[in-house]
Every structure is written in C-alpha cells, then in structure tokens.
Amino acid sequence: MYSQKLLDHFHHPRNVGEIAGATAVAETSNPVCGDLMKLWAVVRGSRIMNVKFKVAGCVPAVACGSWLTETILGKSLDEVAVLTPDQIEAGLGGLPPASKHAAILASDSLKRLLDKLR
C-alpha cells in the first residue's frame, strides 16, 4: 500500500519541531480530512537555512511534511516555489489515490510560507 520511502519518512520523520524566532511560520489545514500542517523557516538572503514542521494527520501527511522539509532545506525561495504536489508524491514513491490530499497539504503549506516570506 505505502512505498518504502513513504514509510521511512513516516517512521523516521526529518525536521520535526518548531523554530523559535523563525523568519516565517505558516499553517494550513485540509477541511475535508482535518489534517493540519505547520511550517517554520529561517531564511537568510533568499535561502532556506532551517525548516521544521509539525503535522496532525495521516501517515502520508507526516511523510509529505518530512520529505518537503528535507527537500527545501538549503534551497533558494525561487527553487522551492516551483515544487508541485506531483513532485512531492513522486519523491515519496507514490501515494494511494485516497492519500493524494497529503501532497496537496504540503504544497499549500509551502505556498503559504512563501507568501509570508515575500
């Protein structure tokens, strides 16, 4: 049902937590399923120097948050602005059809974070 990559990010999530004094904080929820994701980022210049997340949601939501933060760390705002839900899903080796909302939640959280940084 779930790929090995997805399960690895769920069982060993990267970058979990909060950042005191973050440059920006964004929170996004999915009103249909109730999942909630919050991102904290520290940006210097135009580069993401630190990023953390917390999620209240399903297994894929945790995995998407972990993959997202691991992927955007150290990148420029322009580089991460083009990240799509399909890329998040592909990065985790796919998502079951009923779980595609998790990649959308992560992508929407990133967009909200970027809006706050601009």
Z-matrix of the N, CA and C atoms (Angstrom, degrees):
N
C 1 1.450
C 2 1.533 1 110.82
N 3 1.330 2 118.31 1 -54.39
C 4 1.463 3 121.97 2 178.09
C 5 1.520 4 109.33 3 -105.40
N 6 1.347 5 115.80 4 144.91
C 7 1.463 6 120.50 5 177.97
C 8 1.523 7 110.39 6 -70.67
N 9 1.327 8 115.70 7 162.44
C 10 1.466 9 120.85 8 177.09
C 11 1.524 10 110.80 9 -62.40
N 12 1.350 11 116.70 10 -38.76
C 13 1.466 12 121.04 11 179.14
C 14 1.524 13 110.98 12 -61.50
N 15 1.325 14 115.56 13 -45.94
C 16 1.459 15 120.26 14 179.92
C 17 1.531 16 110.16 15 -61.40
N 18 1.321 17 116.28 16 -46.53
C 19 1.467 18 119.80 17 -179.74
C 20 1.525 19 111.69 18 -63.85
N 21 1.334 20 117.14 19 -36.08
C 22 1.457 21 120.18 20 177.47
C 23 1.528 22 110.73 21 -62.76
N 24 1.332 23 116.90 22 -44.88
C 25 1.470 24 120.30 23 179.00
C 26 1.527 25 111.42 24 -67.50
N 27 1.328 26 117.36 25 -30.32
C 28 1.463 27 119.63 26 177.51
C 29 1.533 28 110.88 27 -73.65
N 30 1.317 29 117.08 28 -47.36
C 31 1.470 30 120.83 29 -177.25
C 32 1.526 31 112.84 30 -74.92
N 33 1.319 32 117.31 31 -26.77
C 34 1.465 33 122.78 32 -178.87
C 35 1.531 34 109.53 33 -132.67
N 36 1.323 35 117.45 34 63.24
C 37 1.470 36 119.21 35 -176.33
C 38 1.523 37 111.57 36 -63.80
N 39 1.322 38 113.92 37 140.06
C 40 1.459 39 121.54 38 179.04
C 41 1.523 40 109.17 39 -94.72
N 42 1.311 41 116.52 40 147.90
C 43 1.466 42 123.23 41 170.34
C 44 1.534 43 114.32 42 61.32
N 45 1.313 44 117.15 43 37.79
C 46 1.462 45 120.90 44 177.47
C 47 1.521 46 109.19 45 -83.28
N 48 1.317 47 116.21 46 137.38
C 49 1.458 48 120.03 47 175.49
C 50 1.509 49 111.90 48 137.42
N 51 1.313 50 114.74 49 -164.78
C 52 1.457 51 122.72 50 -179.28
C 53 1.522 52 108.14 51 -123.95
N 54 1.337 53 116.12 52 160.70
C 55 1.458 54 121.34 53 177.03
C 56 1.527 55 107.88 54 -123.69
N 57 1.324 56 115.57 55 113.04
C 58 1.466 57 119.47 56 174.87
C 59 1.531 58 108.02 57 -67.90
N 60 1.297 59 116.88 58 134.29
C 61 1.455 60 120.62 59 179.35
C 62 1.513 61 114.19 60 73.48
N 63 1.324 62 117.23 61 26.14
C 64 1.460 63 120.67 62 179.25
C 65 1.524 64 110.71 63 -61.26
N 66 1.313 65 116.10 64 149.69
C 67 1.457 66 121.86 65 175.35
C 68 1.528 67 110.20 66 -63.51
N 69 1.334 68 116.25 67 -39.00
C 70 1.465 69 121.39 68 179.56
C 71 1.523 70 109.94 69 -151.00
N 72 1.330 71 114.84 70 150.72
C 73 1.456 72 122.64 71 176.44
C 74 1.523 73 106.56 72 -133.78
N 75 1.326 74 116.26 73 135.59
C 76 1.464 75 120.81 74 179.33
C 77 1.520 76 109.67 75 -134.81
N 78 1.323 77 115.19 76 141.62
C 79 1.461 78 121.23 77 178.80
C 80 1.521 79 108.72 78 -128.29
N 81 1.316 80 115.94 79 134.21
C 82 1.462 81 121.28 80 -179.36
C 83 1.518 82 108.36 81 -136.38
N 84 1.337 83 115.37 82 142.93
C 85 1.457 84 118.85 83 176.99
C 86 1.521 85 109.66 84 -130.17
N 87 1.306 86 114.60 85 157.75
C 88 1.456 87 122.06 86 174.24
C 89 1.522 88 106.17 87 -106.96
N 90 1.326 89 117.61 88 107.48
C 91 1.462 90 119.68 89 -175.63
C 92 1.529 91 113.72 90 -65.22
N 93 1.323 92 117.63 91 -21.58
C 94 1.463 93 120.40 92 -178.28
C 95 1.529 94 111.09 93 -74.36
N 96 1.351 95 116.46 94 -49.02
C 97 1.467 96 119.38 95 -176.03
C 98 1.531 97 112.78 96 -100.70
N 99 1.338 98 116.92 97 -16.61
C 100 1.453 99 120.26 98 178.87
C 101 1.512 100 115.49 99 89.35
N 102 1.339 101 117.89 100 0.01
C 103 1.465 102 120.12 101 177.96
C 104 1.526 103 110.39 102 -64.19
N 105 1.325 104 115.62 103 147.55
C 106 1.460 105 122.41 104 -178.98
C 107 1.524 106 108.49 105 -136.25
N 108 1.344 107 116.84 106 131.32
C 109 1.459 108 121.37 107 177.25
C 110 1.523 109 108.85 108 -127.83
N 111 1.327 110 114.88 109 139.23
C 112 1.452 111 121.55 110 177.52
C 113 1.524 112 107.90 111 -128.60
N 114 1.340 113 115.96 112 132.53
C 115 1.466 114 122.36 113 179.24
C 116 1.519 115 110.12 114 -118.93
N 117 1.323 116 116.08 115 139.50
C 118 1.460 117 123.93 116 172.51
C 119 1.523 118 106.51 117 -118.68
N 120 1.339 119 117.06 118 139.72
C 121 1.462 120 119.49 119 177.58
C 122 1.518 121 111.02 120 -142.53
N 123 1.318 122 114.24 121 144.76
C 124 1.459 123 122.34 122 170.88
C 125 1.519 124 105.62 123 -112.37
N 126 1.332 125 115.34 124 123.79
C 127 1.457 126 121.24 125 -178.05
C 128 1.519 127 109.14 126 -119.90
N 129 1.322 128 115.65 127 133.23
C 130 1.468 129 121.96 128 174.22
C 131 1.514 130 106.72 129 -123.90
N 132 1.330 131 115.00 130 126.66
C 133 1.463 132 118.35 131 -171.91
C 134 1.515 133 106.79 132 66.46
N 135 1.289 134 116.19 133 -118.52
C 136 1.466 135 119.60 134 175.66
C 137 1.524 136 110.88 135 -123.09
N 138 1.348 137 116.54 136 22.80
C 139 1.461 138 121.18 137 -176.05
C 140 1.528 139 111.44 138 -113.87
N 141 1.324 140 116.01 139 139.06
C 142 1.464 141 121.93 140 177.86
C 143 1.528 142 107.89 141 -80.18
N 144 1.316 143 115.95 142 108.59
C 145 1.461 144 121.35 143 -175.53
C 146 1.528 145 112.66 144 -91.27
N 147 1.331 146 116.26 145 -25.99
C 148 1.460 147 120.97 146 177.79
C 149 1.518 148 107.42 147 -152.25
N 150 1.313 149 116.56 148 143.61
C 151 1.464 150 120.96 149 178.80
C 152 1.521 151 108.48 150 -150.85
N 153 1.316 152 115.76 151 138.93
C 154 1.472 153 122.62 152 178.35
C 155 1.520 154 107.82 153 -136.36
N 156 1.318 155 115.10 154 161.12
C 157 1.456 156 119.58 155 177.32
C 158 1.521 157 110.67 156 -144.98
N 159 1.321 158 114.01 157 158.40
C 160 1.457 159 122.70 158 167.89
C 161 1.519 160 106.09 159 -136.89
N 162 1.319 161 115.23 160 144.68
C 163 1.463 162 119.08 161 179.66
C 164 1.516 163 109.22 162 -140.33
N 165 1.308 164 115.18 163 141.04
C 166 1.456 165 122.17 164 169.44
C 167 1.519 166 104.49 165 -115.42
N 168 1.315 167 115.48 166 104.71
C 169 1.452 168 117.63 167 -176.25
C 170 1.509 169 112.58 168 178.09
N 171 1.303 170 113.84 169 -161.62
C 172 1.461 171 122.51 170 -174.56
C 173 1.536 172 111.61 171 -77.72
N 174 1.316 173 115.50 172 172.23
C 175 1.461 174 122.70 173 178.69
C 176 1.535 175 111.05 174 -53.62
N 177 1.343 176 119.32 175 -49.89
C 178 1.465 177 118.76 176 179.05
C 179 1.526 178 113.67 177 -63.04
N 180 1.319 179 118.92 178 -32.08
C 181 1.473 180 120.63 179 178.80
C 182 1.523 181 110.43 180 -64.54
N 183 1.315 182 117.55 181 -41.88
C 184 1.467 183 121.29 182 177.08
C 185 1.532 184 109.41 183 -62.93
N 186 1.316 185 116.73 184 -46.36
C 187 1.464 186 121.06 185 -179.40
C 188 1.525 187 111.23 186 -62.59
N 189 1.329 188 117.29 187 -41.43
C 190 1.472 189 120.19 188 179.74
C 191 1.524 190 111.12 189 -65.31
N 192 1.321 191 118.07 190 -39.94
C 193 1.461 192 120.85 191 176.76
C 194 1.514 193 111.94 192 -63.45
N 195 1.312 194 116.34 193 -42.30
C 196 1.460 195 121.18 194 178.79
C 197 1.524 196 110.89 195 -64.44
N 198 1.325 197 116.70 196 -49.03
C 199 1.468 198 120.56 197 -179.85
C 200 1.522 199 110.64 198 -61.46
N 201 1.329 200 116.63 199 -43.54
C 202 1.454 201 120.94 200 -179.23
C 203 1.523 202 111.31 201 -58.50
N 204 1.321 203 117.29 202 -50.56
C 205 1.460 204 119.72 203 -176.79
C 206 1.527 205 111.25 204 -65.64
N 207 1.301 206 117.00 205 -38.50
C 208 1.464 207 120.38 206 178.18
C 209 1.530 208 110.30 207 -63.75
N 210 1.314 209 116.66 208 -37.51
C 211 1.458 210 122.04 209 -176.30
C 212 1.521 211 112.69 210 -74.49
N 213 1.329 212 117.76 211 -38.33
C 214 1.468 213 119.50 212 -174.31
C 215 1.528 214 113.68 213 -87.50
N 216 1.314 215 117.55 214 -15.67
C 217 1.466 216 121.38 215 -178.96
C 218 1.528 217 110.65 216 -59.06
N 219 1.330 218 115.88 217 125.87
C 220 1.452 219 121.57 218 177.81
C 221 1.518 220 114.65 219 86.79
N 222 1.321 221 116.98 220 -6.16
C 223 1.463 222 120.13 221 -178.26
C 224 1.521 223 111.28 222 -93.16
N 225 1.333 224 115.18 223 163.01
C 226 1.461 225 120.25 224 177.68
C 227 1.526 226 109.88 225 -79.62
N 228 1.320 227 115.19 226 160.15
C 229 1.459 228 120.39 227 178.34
C 230 1.522 229 110.69 228 -61.07
N 231 1.317 230 117.63 229 -37.66
C 232 1.466 231 120.58 230 178.09
C 233 1.527 232 111.63 231 -65.35
N 234 1.328 233 116.95 232 -38.42
C 235 1.464 234 120.17 233 179.33
C 236 1.521 235 111.78 234 -63.98
N 237 1.323 236 117.72 235 -40.68
C 238 1.468 237 120.31 236 -175.48
C 239 1.524 238 112.22 237 -84.60
N 240 1.330 239 117.54 238 -16.92
C 241 1.468 240 120.76 239 -178.07
C 242 1.524 241 112.42 240 -64.79
N 243 1.312 242 117.64 241 -21.56
C 244 1.463 243 120.81 242 -177.50
C 245 1.534 244 113.10 243 -94.57
N 246 1.313 245 117.55 244 1.64
C 247 1.461 246 121.79 245 -178.71
C 248 1.528 247 110.15 246 -67.55
N 249 1.326 248 116.80 247 131.16
C 250 1.465 249 122.04 248 -176.18
C 251 1.538 250 111.38 249 -113.61
N 252 1.322 251 116.65 250 162.08
C 253 1.471 252 119.27 251 174.14
C 254 1.534 253 111.85 252 -57.35
N 255 1.332 254 117.25 253 -37.14
C 256 1.469 255 119.87 254 179.06
C 257 1.530 256 111.64 255 -62.89
N 258 1.334 257 117.48 256 -36.84
C 259 1.463 258 120.51 257 178.20
C 260 1.527 259 110.85 258 -69.47
N 261 1.317 260 116.59 259 -37.46
C 262 1.466 261 120.42 260 177.32
C 263 1.526 262 109.15 261 -63.72
N 264 1.319 263 115.84 262 -46.94
C 265 1.465 264 120.70 263 178.22
C 266 1.525 265 111.15 264 -59.42
N 267 1.321 266 116.85 265 -46.55
C 268 1.470 267 120.90 266 -179.64
C 269 1.527 268 110.68 267 -63.37
N 270 1.327 269 116.71 268 -37.81
C 271 1.460 270 120.77 269 179.85
C 272 1.512 271 113.51 270 -62.47
N 273 1.319 272 115.33 271 -24.48
C 274 1.469 273 120.63 272 179.22
C 275 1.526 274 112.24 273 -98.33
N 276 1.313 275 117.09 274 6.42
C 277 1.458 276 119.67 275 179.67
C 278 1.512 277 113.35 276 79.43
N 279 1.331 278 116.46 277 21.32
C 280 1.459 279 121.19 278 177.87
C 281 1.517 280 113.03 279 99.60
N 282 1.319 281 113.93 280 158.65
C 283 1.463 282 122.32 281 177.00
C 284 1.520 283 108.79 282 -131.71
N 285 1.315 284 117.71 283 145.72
C 286 1.461 285 118.85 284 173.18
C 287 1.531 286 109.32 285 -61.90
N 288 1.334 287 118.04 286 150.64
C 289 1.466 288 120.60 287 -178.31
C 290 1.531 289 113.85 288 -50.99
N 291 1.304 290 118.18 289 -38.31
C 292 1.466 291 121.08 290 -178.73
C 293 1.528 292 112.85 291 -74.19
N 294 1.324 293 117.32 292 -6.80
C 295 1.469 294 120.88 293 -177.14
C 296 1.520 295 113.72 294 -111.81
N 297 1.308 296 118.37 295 4.35
C 298 1.468 297 121.42 296 -178.23
C 299 1.525 298 111.77 297 -61.36
N 300 1.325 299 116.64 298 -22.72
C 301 1.471 300 120.74 299 178.06
C 302 1.530 301 111.59 300 -59.99
N 303 1.322 302 117.70 301 -26.37
C 304 1.470 303 120.90 302 -178.05
C 305 1.528 304 111.02 303 -67.26
N 306 1.322 305 117.32 304 -39.63
C 307 1.464 306 120.62 305 177.57
C 308 1.523 307 110.59 306 -68.59
N 309 1.309 308 116.82 307 -35.20
C 310 1.467 309 121.01 308 177.26
C 311 1.526 310 109.74 309 -67.18
N 312 1.330 311 117.46 310 -41.25
C 313 1.462 312 121.60 311 177.35
C 314 1.525 313 110.71 312 -59.45
N 315 1.323 314 117.26 313 -45.77
C 316 1.473 315 121.03 314 179.67
C 317 1.525 316 110.48 315 -64.07
N 318 1.316 317 117.02 316 -44.18
C 319 1.459 318 121.11 317 179.31
C 320 1.529 319 111.29 318 -63.70
N 321 1.318 320 117.09 319 -43.21
C 322 1.465 321 120.88 320 178.22
C 323 1.529 322 111.40 321 -64.29
N 324 1.323 323 116.86 322 -36.53
C 325 1.468 324 120.92 323 177.51
C 326 1.525 325 110.19 324 -64.28
N 327 1.322 326 116.31 325 -42.87
C 328 1.462 327 120.36 326 177.72
C 329 1.522 328 110.48 327 -62.84
N 330 1.325 329 118.05 328 -44.42
C 331 1.469 330 121.22 329 179.56
C 332 1.529 331 110.37 330 -60.36
N 333 1.318 332 116.84 331 -42.82
C 334 1.458 333 120.51 332 179.55
C 335 1.533 334 110.16 333 -64.32
N 336 1.332 335 116.81 334 -40.94
C 337 1.463 336 121.04 335 177.45
C 338 1.532 337 110.36 336 -61.51
N 339 1.305 338 116.73 337 -46.09
C 340 1.464 339 121.39 338 179.94
C 341 1.531 340 110.96 339 -62.80
N 342 1.323 341 117.28 340 -38.84
C 343 1.471 342 120.79 341 177.05
C 344 1.516 343 110.50 342 -59.49
N 345 1.320 344 117.27 343 -39.73
C 346 1.457 345 121.08 344 -179.94
C 347 1.530 346 112.00 345 -71.65
N 348 1.315 347 116.72 346 -26.03
C 349 1.458 348 120.88 347 -179.16
C 350 1.527 349 113.28 348 -84.31
N 351 1.300 350 116.51 349 -14.33
C 352 1.484 351 119.84 350 -177.70
C 353 1.493 352 112.14 351 -100.66
